[in-house]
Amino acid sequence: MDAVEKAIRNALEKGDAEERGFREGVYRKAFAALERAIETNPGITADIAARRRAGVQAKIAEIESEFIPAVELAPRPSH
């Protein structure tokens, strides 16, 4: 587990992770922390910043997928 994932999961454990609004707040804070880190490091190029943003977005999507209820597919009609 990478540092971003660990930080997000730790934050989710501190509240009601089943509540979508709470999770969204955690994700917004993760992005805000990333933006602060990018702003305070003048050596980060636009390309690196974009890759880091994409990485955080991907990690959030992965974590969020765990909260999406499984959908039962309708049976296919037989011919």
Secondary structure, DSSP 8 states (H G I E B T S, - for coil): --HHHHHHHHHHHTS-TTSHHHHHHHHHHHHHHHHHHHHH-TT--HHHHHHHHHHHHHHHHHHHHTTS-----------
